Protein backbone atom coordinates (compact mmCIF):
# COMPACT_ATOMS: atom_id res chain seq x y z
CA UNK A 1 0.00 0.00 0.00
CA UNK A 2 1.04 3.58 -0.60
CA UNK A 3 2.69 5.15 2.44
CA UNK A 4 1.86 8.73 3.38
CA UNK A 5 4.64 11.19 4.00
CA UNK A 6 3.55 11.31 7.64
CA UNK A 7 1.98 8.86 10.07
CA UNK A 8 -1.70 9.38 10.89
CA UNK A 9 -0.78 10.83 14.29
CA UNK A 10 1.80 13.16 12.79
CA UNK A 11 -0.62 14.38 10.12
CA UNK A 12 -3.30 15.06 12.68
CA UNK A 13 -0.90 17.15 14.74
CA UNK A 14 0.32 19.32 11.88
CA UNK A 15 -1.02 22.89 12.12
CA UNK A 16 -2.03 22.95 8.47
CA UNK A 17 -3.92 19.66 8.48
CA UNK A 18 -6.89 18.36 10.46
CA UNK A 19 -8.86 15.13 10.32
CA UNK A 20 -12.45 15.08 9.02
CA UNK A 21 -15.18 12.47 8.92
CA UNK A 22 -16.65 10.25 6.24
CA UNK A 23 -14.92 9.60 2.94
CA UNK A 24 -12.61 12.57 3.43
CA UNK A 25 -9.20 11.33 4.46
CA UNK A 26 -7.73 14.67 5.54
CA UNK A 27 -8.27 18.37 5.15
CA UNK A 28 -5.40 20.78 4.65
CA UNK A 29 -5.43 24.50 4.22
CA UNK A 30 -2.08 25.18 2.70
CA UNK A 31 -0.23 28.30 1.72
CA UNK A 32 -0.85 29.45 -1.86
CA UNK A 33 1.97 28.61 -4.24
CA UNK A 34 1.66 31.95 -6.01
CA UNK A 35 0.58 32.84 -9.52
CA UNK A 36 1.62 35.00 -12.43
CA UNK A 37 0.15 38.47 -12.69
CA UNK A 38 -3.44 38.38 -13.87
CA UNK A 39 -4.05 39.06 -17.59
CA UNK A 40 -5.31 42.54 -18.43
CA UNK A 41 -8.86 41.33 -19.09
CA UNK A 42 -9.21 40.08 -15.51
CA UNK A 43 -9.83 43.56 -14.10
CA UNK A 44 -13.07 43.73 -16.06
CA UNK A 45 -14.02 40.25 -14.84
CA UNK A 46 -13.53 41.27 -11.21
CA UNK A 47 -15.87 44.21 -11.84
CA UNK A 48 -18.40 41.94 -13.55
CA UNK A 49 -18.18 39.18 -10.94
CA UNK A 50 -17.45 41.04 -7.66
CA UNK A 51 -18.90 38.41 -5.31
CA UNK A 52 -15.69 36.40 -5.13
CA UNK A 53 -13.14 39.19 -4.96
CA UNK A 54 -11.21 39.06 -1.70
CA UNK A 55 -12.73 35.70 -0.72
CA UNK A 56 -10.92 32.50 0.24
CA UNK A 57 -12.36 29.43 -1.47
CA UNK A 58 -11.73 25.73 -0.91
CA UNK A 59 -10.52 23.47 -3.71
CA UNK A 60 -11.15 19.74 -3.13
CA UNK A 61 -8.31 17.65 -4.59
CA UNK A 62 -7.03 14.09 -4.63
CA UNK A 63 -3.31 14.93 -4.24
CA UNK A 64 -1.78 11.73 -5.60
CA UNK A 65 -1.28 12.59 -9.27
CA UNK A 66 2.25 13.94 -9.85
CA UNK A 67 2.24 16.58 -12.54
CA UNK A 68 -1.33 17.58 -11.69
CA UNK A 69 -1.67 17.71 -7.89
CA UNK A 70 0.66 16.24 -5.28
CA UNK A 71 2.28 17.10 -1.97
CA UNK A 72 5.40 19.15 -2.66
CA UNK A 73 8.34 16.80 -1.94
CA UNK A 74 10.44 19.83 -0.98
CA UNK A 75 7.83 21.37 1.32
CA UNK A 76 5.01 19.17 2.65
CA UNK A 77 3.05 22.27 3.65
CA UNK A 78 2.26 22.90 -0.03
CA UNK A 79 0.69 21.22 -3.02
CA UNK A 80 2.19 21.45 -6.48
CA UNK A 81 1.17 20.58 -10.02
CA UNK A 82 -0.56 21.85 -13.13
CA UNK A 83 -4.02 21.90 -11.56
CA UNK A 84 -2.71 23.73 -8.50
CA UNK A 85 -1.11 26.41 -10.68
CA UNK A 86 -4.18 26.66 -12.91
CA UNK A 87 -6.43 27.15 -9.89
CA UNK A 88 -4.16 29.83 -8.49
CA UNK A 89 -4.26 31.62 -11.85
CA UNK A 90 -8.06 31.51 -11.93
CA UNK A 91 -8.10 32.89 -8.38
CA UNK A 92 -5.64 35.62 -9.33
CA UNK A 93 -7.85 36.57 -12.27
CA UNK A 94 -11.08 36.74 -10.26
CA UNK A 95 -9.48 38.10 -7.07
CA UNK A 96 -9.91 35.13 -4.73
CA UNK A 97 -7.40 32.89 -2.98
CA UNK A 98 -7.52 29.11 -2.57
CA UNK A 99 -7.04 26.65 0.25
CA UNK A 100 -7.09 22.90 -0.27
CA UNK A 101 -9.07 19.98 1.08
CA UNK A 102 -7.49 16.61 0.16
CA UNK A 103 -10.01 13.78 -0.20
CA UNK A 104 -10.30 10.41 -1.90
CA UNK A 105 -11.09 10.66 -5.60
CA UNK A 106 -14.54 9.15 -5.08
CA UNK A 107 -15.32 11.90 -2.53
CA UNK A 108 -14.45 14.88 -4.74
CA UNK A 109 -17.97 15.62 -5.98
CA UNK A 110 -19.71 14.72 -2.71
CA UNK A 111 -17.37 17.11 -0.91
CA UNK A 112 -18.37 19.81 -3.40
CA UNK A 113 -22.11 19.13 -3.25
CA UNK A 114 -22.07 19.04 0.57
CA UNK A 115 -20.64 22.56 0.68
CA UNK A 116 -17.30 21.51 2.15
CA UNK A 117 -15.56 22.77 -1.00
CA UNK A 118 -16.29 25.53 -3.50
CA UNK A 119 -14.54 24.08 -6.54
CA UNK A 120 -12.81 20.91 -7.75
CA UNK A 121 -9.70 21.25 -9.90
CA UNK A 122 -8.20 17.78 -9.70
CA UNK A 123 -7.77 16.07 -13.09
CA UNK A 124 -11.37 14.86 -13.02
CA UNK A 125 -12.97 13.73 -16.28
CA UNK A 126 -16.22 15.52 -17.12
CA UNK A 127 -18.90 12.93 -17.91
CA UNK A 128 -22.66 13.12 -18.35
CA UNK A 129 -23.15 11.10 -15.17
CA UNK A 130 -20.85 13.33 -13.09
CA UNK A 131 -22.49 16.42 -14.58
CA UNK A 132 -25.68 15.40 -12.78
CA UNK A 133 -23.89 16.30 -9.54
CA UNK A 134 -21.88 19.35 -10.65
CA UNK A 135 -21.35 21.67 -13.59
CA UNK A 136 -18.06 21.35 -15.43
CA UNK A 137 -15.85 23.79 -17.30
CA UNK A 138 -13.77 21.56 -19.55
CA UNK A 139 -10.19 22.53 -20.42
CA UNK A 140 -8.22 19.46 -21.46
CA UNK A 141 -8.49 16.59 -23.93
CA UNK A 142 -8.07 13.08 -22.56
CA UNK A 143 -5.52 10.50 -23.63
CA UNK A 144 -5.15 7.45 -21.42
CA UNK A 145 -2.11 5.25 -21.02
CA UNK A 146 -2.01 1.53 -20.23
CA UNK A 147 0.58 0.92 -17.51
CA UNK A 148 2.12 -2.56 -17.20
CA UNK A 149 5.12 -4.22 -15.61
CA UNK A 150 8.42 -3.95 -17.47
CA UNK A 151 8.42 -6.31 -20.44
CA UNK A 152 4.60 -6.44 -20.46
CA UNK A 153 4.49 -10.13 -19.41
CA UNK A 154 0.72 -10.42 -20.04
CA UNK A 155 1.08 -8.84 -23.51
CA UNK A 156 -1.69 -6.33 -22.83
CA UNK A 157 -2.21 -4.05 -25.83
CA UNK A 158 -5.30 -2.04 -24.94
CA UNK A 159 -8.67 -2.10 -23.20
CA UNK A 160 -9.59 -5.21 -25.13
CA UNK A 161 -9.47 -9.02 -24.98
CA UNK A 162 -5.75 -8.85 -24.22
CA UNK A 163 -6.86 -7.98 -20.66
CA UNK A 164 -8.74 -11.29 -20.26
CA UNK A 165 -7.38 -13.14 -17.24
CA UNK A 166 -5.43 -10.10 -16.04
CA UNK A 167 -5.79 -8.16 -12.79
CA UNK A 168 -6.50 -4.47 -13.32
CA UNK A 169 -5.86 -1.89 -10.61
CA UNK A 170 -8.13 1.14 -10.87
CA UNK A 171 -9.10 4.14 -8.83
CA UNK A 172 -12.56 4.00 -7.27
CA UNK A 173 -14.90 6.24 -9.26
CA UNK A 174 -12.68 6.46 -12.36
CA UNK A 175 -14.34 6.24 -15.78
CA UNK A 176 -11.94 3.43 -16.68
CA UNK A 177 -13.63 1.08 -14.18
CA UNK A 178 -16.72 0.39 -16.33
CA UNK A 179 -14.54 0.12 -19.44
CA UNK A 180 -12.64 -2.78 -17.87
CA UNK A 181 -15.80 -4.28 -16.38
CA UNK A 182 -17.36 -4.32 -19.86
CA UNK A 183 -14.68 -6.82 -20.90
CA UNK A 184 -16.06 -9.52 -18.56
CA UNK A 185 -18.86 -10.73 -20.89
CA UNK A 186 -16.62 -10.28 -23.92
CA UNK A 187 -13.95 -12.52 -22.41
CA UNK A 188 -16.59 -15.11 -21.48
CA UNK A 189 -17.91 -15.15 -25.04
CA UNK A 190 -14.37 -15.63 -26.34
CA UNK A 191 -13.88 -18.55 -23.95
CA UNK A 192 -11.20 -16.70 -22.02
CA UNK A 193 -10.86 -16.07 -18.27
CA UNK A 194 -12.46 -12.90 -16.93
CA UNK A 195 -10.35 -9.91 -15.95
CA UNK A 196 -10.43 -9.04 -12.25
CA UNK A 197 -10.59 -5.59 -10.71
CA UNK A 198 -8.78 -4.14 -7.70
CA UNK A 199 -10.11 -0.78 -6.53
CA UNK A 200 -7.94 1.73 -4.69
CA UNK A 201 -8.38 5.26 -3.37
CA UNK A 202 -5.62 6.96 -5.32
CA UNK A 203 -3.19 6.65 -8.23
CA UNK A 204 -0.21 5.87 -6.02
CA UNK A 205 -1.87 2.73 -4.66
CA UNK A 206 -2.78 1.55 -8.15
CA UNK A 207 0.79 1.96 -9.33
CA UNK A 208 2.09 0.25 -6.19
CA UNK A 209 -0.17 -2.73 -6.94
CA UNK A 210 1.71 -3.32 -10.20
CA UNK A 211 5.10 -2.78 -8.57
CA UNK A 212 4.18 -5.33 -5.89
CA UNK A 213 2.96 -7.86 -8.45
CA UNK A 214 -0.65 -7.77 -7.25
CA UNK A 215 -1.97 -6.25 -10.48
CA UNK A 216 -1.03 -6.53 -14.14
CA UNK A 217 -2.23 -3.21 -15.50
CA UNK A 218 -3.53 0.24 -14.66
CA UNK A 219 -5.31 2.52 -17.14
CA UNK A 220 -5.31 6.25 -16.46
CA UNK A 221 -4.40 9.64 -17.88
CA UNK A 222 -1.36 9.16 -20.14
CA UNK A 223 0.64 11.84 -18.33
CA UNK A 224 0.10 10.04 -15.02
CA UNK A 225 1.25 6.78 -16.62
CA UNK A 226 4.29 8.50 -18.14
CA UNK A 227 5.19 9.94 -14.73
CA UNK A 228 5.00 6.45 -13.19
CA UNK A 229 7.29 5.02 -15.87
CA UNK A 230 9.70 7.93 -15.43
CA UNK A 231 9.86 7.25 -11.69
CA UNK A 232 10.28 3.46 -12.15
CA UNK A 233 11.94 2.94 -15.56
CA UNK A 234 13.31 -0.48 -14.63
CA UNK A 235 10.01 -1.84 -13.35
CA UNK A 236 7.22 -0.24 -15.39
CA UNK A 237 6.39 0.61 -18.99
CA UNK A 238 3.53 2.08 -20.99
CA UNK A 239 1.94 -0.51 -23.27
CA UNK A 240 0.26 2.17 -25.37
CA UNK A 241 -1.90 5.27 -25.25
CA UNK A 242 -5.60 5.15 -26.01
CA UNK A 243 -8.10 7.89 -26.75
CA UNK A 244 -10.92 8.28 -24.24
CA UNK A 245 -14.03 10.27 -25.31
CA UNK A 246 -14.02 12.69 -22.38
CA UNK A 247 -12.51 16.01 -21.35
CA UNK A 248 -10.94 17.04 -18.06
CA UNK A 249 -13.02 19.63 -16.28
CA UNK A 250 -13.29 21.99 -13.34
CA UNK A 251 -16.32 21.12 -11.22
CA UNK A 252 -18.45 23.81 -9.56
CA UNK A 253 -21.76 23.58 -7.66
CA UNK A 254 -24.82 23.30 -9.90
CA UNK A 255 -26.60 26.01 -7.92
CA UNK A 256 -23.92 28.61 -8.67
CA UNK A 257 -24.16 29.29 -12.42
CA UNK A 258 -22.69 32.79 -12.04
CA UNK A 259 -19.59 31.34 -10.39
CA UNK A 260 -19.36 28.76 -13.19
CA UNK A 261 -19.53 31.54 -15.79
CA UNK A 262 -16.91 33.57 -13.93
CA UNK A 263 -14.48 30.62 -13.84
CA UNK A 264 -15.13 29.98 -17.53
CA UNK A 265 -14.41 33.64 -18.38
CA UNK A 266 -11.23 33.62 -16.28
CA UNK A 267 -10.02 30.46 -17.98
CA UNK A 268 -10.56 32.08 -21.38
CA UNK A 269 -8.43 35.07 -20.32
CA UNK A 270 -5.71 32.74 -19.00
CA UNK A 271 -5.66 30.85 -22.28
CA UNK A 272 -5.61 34.06 -24.36
CA UNK A 273 -2.56 35.20 -22.37
CA UNK A 274 -0.75 31.94 -23.17
CA UNK A 275 -0.53 30.96 -19.48
CA UNK A 276 -2.35 27.64 -19.93
CA UNK A 277 0.19 26.42 -22.49
CA UNK A 278 3.07 27.71 -20.35
CA UNK A 279 1.81 25.59 -17.45
CA UNK A 280 1.56 22.49 -19.65
CA UNK A 281 5.19 23.03 -20.60
CA UNK A 282 6.24 23.71 -17.01
CA UNK A 283 4.77 20.42 -15.80
CA UNK A 284 5.92 18.46 -18.88
CA UNK A 285 2.37 17.63 -19.95
CA UNK A 286 1.45 16.94 -23.57
CA UNK A 287 0.53 20.24 -25.30
CA UNK A 288 -1.97 18.25 -27.38
CA UNK A 289 -4.10 18.07 -24.22
CA UNK A 290 -4.94 21.77 -24.66
CA UNK A 291 -8.53 22.59 -25.53
CA UNK A 292 -10.62 25.73 -25.46
CA UNK A 293 -13.02 25.75 -22.50
CA UNK A 294 -16.60 24.63 -22.73
CA UNK A 295 -19.41 23.96 -20.25
CA UNK A 296 -20.95 20.57 -19.52
CA UNK A 297 -24.16 20.90 -17.51
CA UNK A 298 -26.90 18.31 -17.10
CA UNK A 299 -30.26 19.22 -15.57
C-alpha positions in Angstrom: 0.0 0.0 0.0 1.0 3.6 -0.6 2.7 5.2 2.4 1.9 8.7 3.4 4.6 11.2 4.0 3.5 11.3 7.6 2.0 8.9 10.1 -1.7 9.4 10.9 -0.8 10.8 14.3 1.8 13.2 12.8 -0.6 14.4 10.1 -3.3 15.1 12.7 -0.9 17.2 14.7 0.3 19.3 11.9 -1.0 22.9 12.1 -2.0 23.0 8.5 -3.9 19.7 8.5 -6.9 18.4 10.5 -8.9 15.1 10.3 -12.4 15.1 9.0 -15.2 12.5 8.9 -16.6 10.3 6.2 -14.9 9.6 2.9 -12.6 12.6 3.4 -9.2 11.3 4.5 -7.7 14.7 5.5 -8.3 18.4 5.1 -5.4 20.8 4.7 -5.4 24.5 4.2 -2.1 25.2 2.7 -0.2 28.3 1.7 -0.9 29.4 -1.9 2.0 28.6 -4.2 1.7 31.9 -6.0 0.6 32.8 -9.5 1.6 35.0 -12.4 0.2 38.5 -12.7 -3.4 38.4 -13.9 -4.0 39.1 -17.6 -5.3 42.5 -18.4 -8.9 41.3 -19.1 -9.2 40.1 -15.5 -9.8 43.6 -14.1 -13.1 43.7 -16.1 -14.0 40.3 -14.8 -13.5 41.3 -11.2 -15.9 44.2 -11.8 -18.4 41.9 -13.6 -18.2 39.2 -10.9 -17.5 41.0 -7.7 -18.9 38.4 -5.3 -15.7 36.4 -5.1 -13.1 39.2 -5.0 -11.2 39.1 -1.7 -12.7 35.7 -0.7 -10.9 32.5 0.2 -12.4 29.4 -1.5 -11.7 25.7 -0.9 -10.5 23.5 -3.7 -11.2 19.7 -3.1 -8.3 17.7 -4.6 -7.0 14.1 -4.6 -3.3 14.9 -4.2 -1.8 11.7 -5.6 -1.3 12.6 -9.3 2.2 13.9 -9.9 2.2 16.6 -12.5 -1.3 17.6 -11.7 -1.7 17.7 -7.9 0.7 16.2 -5.3 2.3 17.1 -2.0 5.4 19.1 -2.7 8.3 16.8 -1.9 10.4 19.8 -1.0 7.8 21.4 1.3 5.0 19.2 2.7 3.0 22.3 3.6 2.3 22.9 0.0 0.7 21.2 -3.0 2.2 21.4 -6.5 1.2 20.6 -10.0 -0.6 21.9 -13.1 -4.0 21.9 -11.6 -2.7 23.7 -8.5 -1.1 26.4 -10.7 -4.2 26.7 -12.9 -6.4 27.1 -9.9 -4.2 29.8 -8.5 -4.3 31.6 -11.8 -8.1 31.5 -11.9 -8.1 32.9 -8.4 -5.6 35.6 -9.3 -7.8 36.6 -12.3 -11.1 36.7 -10.3 -9.5 38.1 -7.1 -9.9 35.1 -4.7 -7.4 32.9 -3.0 -7.5 29.1 -2.6 -7.0 26.7 0.3 -7.1 22.9 -0.3 -9.1 20.0 1.1 -7.5 16.6 0.2 -10.0 13.8 -0.2 -10.3 10.4 -1.9 -11.1 10.7 -5.6 -14.5 9.2 -5.1 -15.3 11.9 -2.5 -14.5 14.9 -4.7 -18.0 15.6 -6.0 -19.7 14.7 -2.7 -17.4 17.1 -0.9 -18.4 19.8 -3.4 -22.1 19.1 -3.2 -22.1 19.0 0.6 -20.6 22.6 0.7 -17.3 21.5 2.2 -15.6 22.8 -1.0 -16.3 25.5 -3.5 -14.5 24.1 -6.5 -12.8 20.9 -7.8 -9.7 21.3 -9.9 -8.2 17.8 -9.7 -7.8 16.1 -13.1 -11.4 14.9 -13.0 -13.0 13.7 -16.3 -16.2 15.5 -17.1 -18.9 12.9 -17.9 -22.7 13.1 -18.4 -23.1 11.1 -15.2 -20.8 13.3 -13.1 -22.5 16.4 -14.6 -25.7 15.4 -12.8 -23.9 16.3 -9.5 -21.9 19.4 -10.6 -21.4 21.7 -13.6 -18.1 21.3 -15.4 -15.9 23.8 -17.3 -13.8 21.6 -19.6 -10.2 22.5 -20.4 -8.2 19.5 -21.5 -8.5 16.6 -23.9 -8.1 13.1 -22.6 -5.5 10.5 -23.6 -5.1 7.4 -21.4 -2.1 5.3 -21.0 -2.0 1.5 -20.2 0.6 0.9 -17.5 2.1 -2.6 -17.2 5.1 -4.2 -15.6 8.4 -3.9 -17.5 8.4 -6.3 -20.4 4.6 -6.4 -20.5 4.5 -10.1 -19.4 0.7 -10.4 -20.0 1.1 -8.8 -23.5 -1.7 -6.3 -22.8 -2.2 -4.1 -25.8 -5.3 -2.0 -24.9 -8.7 -2.1 -23.2 -9.6 -5.2 -25.1 -9.5 -9.0 -25.0 -5.8 -8.9 -24.2 -6.9 -8.0 -20.7 -8.7 -11.3 -20.3 -7.4 -13.1 -17.2 -5.4 -10.1 -16.0 -5.8 -8.2 -12.8 -6.5 -4.5 -13.3 -5.9 -1.9 -10.6 -8.1 1.1 -10.9 -9.1 4.1 -8.8 -12.6 4.0 -7.3 -14.9 6.2 -9.3 -12.7 6.5 -12.4 -14.3 6.2 -15.8 -11.9 3.4 -16.7 -13.6 1.1 -14.2 -16.7 0.4 -16.3 -14.5 0.1 -19.4 -12.6 -2.8 -17.9 -15.8 -4.3 -16.4 -17.4 -4.3 -19.9 -14.7 -6.8 -20.9 -16.1 -9.5 -18.6 -18.9 -10.7 -20.9 -16.6 -10.3 -23.9 -13.9 -12.5 -22.4 -16.6 -15.1 -21.5 -17.9 -15.1 -25.0 -14.4 -15.6 -26.3 -13.9 -18.5 -23.9 -11.2 -16.7 -22.0 -10.9 -16.1 -18.3 -12.5 -12.9 -16.9 -10.4 -9.9 -15.9 -10.4 -9.0 -12.2 -10.6 -5.6 -10.7 -8.8 -4.1 -7.7 -10.1 -0.8 -6.5 -7.9 1.7 -4.7 -8.4 5.3 -3.4 -5.6 7.0 -5.3 -3.2 6.7 -8.2 -0.2 5.9 -6.0 -1.9 2.7 -4.7 -2.8 1.6 -8.1 0.8 2.0 -9.3 2.1 0.2 -6.2 -0.2 -2.7 -6.9 1.7 -3.3 -10.2 5.1 -2.8 -8.6 4.2 -5.3 -5.9 3.0 -7.9 -8.5 -0.7 -7.8 -7.2 -2.0 -6.3 -10.5 -1.0 -6.5 -14.1 -2.2 -3.2 -15.5 -3.5 0.2 -14.7 -5.3 2.5 -17.1 -5.3 6.2 -16.5 -4.4 9.6 -17.9 -1.4 9.2 -20.1 0.6 11.8 -18.3 0.1 10.0 -15.0 1.2 6.8 -16.6 4.3 8.5 -18.1 5.2 9.9 -14.7 5.0 6.5 -13.2 7.3 5.0 -15.9 9.7 7.9 -15.4 9.9 7.2 -11.7 10.3 3.5 -12.1 11.9 2.9 -15.6 13.3 -0.5 -14.6 10.0 -1.8 -13.3 7.2 -0.2 -15.4 6.4 0.6 -19.0 3.5 2.1 -21.0 1.9 -0.5 -23.3 0.3 2.2 -25.4 -1.9 5.3 -25.2 -5.6 5.1 -26.0 -8.1 7.9 -26.8 -10.9 8.3 -24.2 -14.0 10.3 -25.3 -14.0 12.7 -22.4 -12.5 16.0 -21.3 -10.9 17.0 -18.1 -13.0 19.6 -16.3 -13.3 22.0 -13.3 -16.3 21.1 -11.2 -18.4 23.8 -9.6 -21.8 23.6 -7.7 -24.8 23.3 -9.9 -26.6 26.0 -7.9 -23.9 28.6 -8.7 -24.2 29.3 -12.4 -22.7 32.8 -12.0 -19.6 31.3 -10.4 -19.4 28.8 -13.2 -19.5 31.5 -15.8 -16.9 33.6 -13.9 -14.5 30.6 -13.8 -15.1 30.0 -17.5 -14.4 33.6 -18.4 -11.2 33.6 -16.3 -10.0 30.5 -18.0 -10.6 32.1 -21.4 -8.4 35.1 -20.3 -5.7 32.7 -19.0 -5.7 30.9 -22.3 -5.6 34.1 -24.4 -2.6 35.2 -22.4 -0.8 31.9 -23.2 -0.5 31.0 -19.5 -2.4 27.6 -19.9 0.2 26.4 -22.5 3.1 27.7 -20.3 1.8 25.6 -17.4 1.6 22.5 -19.6 5.2 23.0 -20.6 6.2 23.7 -17.0 4.8 20.4 -15.8 5.9 18.5 -18.9 2.4 17.6 -20.0 1.5 16.9 -23.6 0.5 20.2 -25.3 -2.0 18.3 -27.4 -4.1 18.1 -24.2 -4.9 21.8 -24.7 -8.5 22.6 -25.5 -10.6 25.7 -25.5 -13.0 25.8 -22.5 -16.6 24.6 -22.7 -19.4 24.0 -20.2 -20.9 20.6 -19.5 -24.2 20.9 -17.5 -26.9 18.3 -17.1 -30.3 19.2 -15.6 
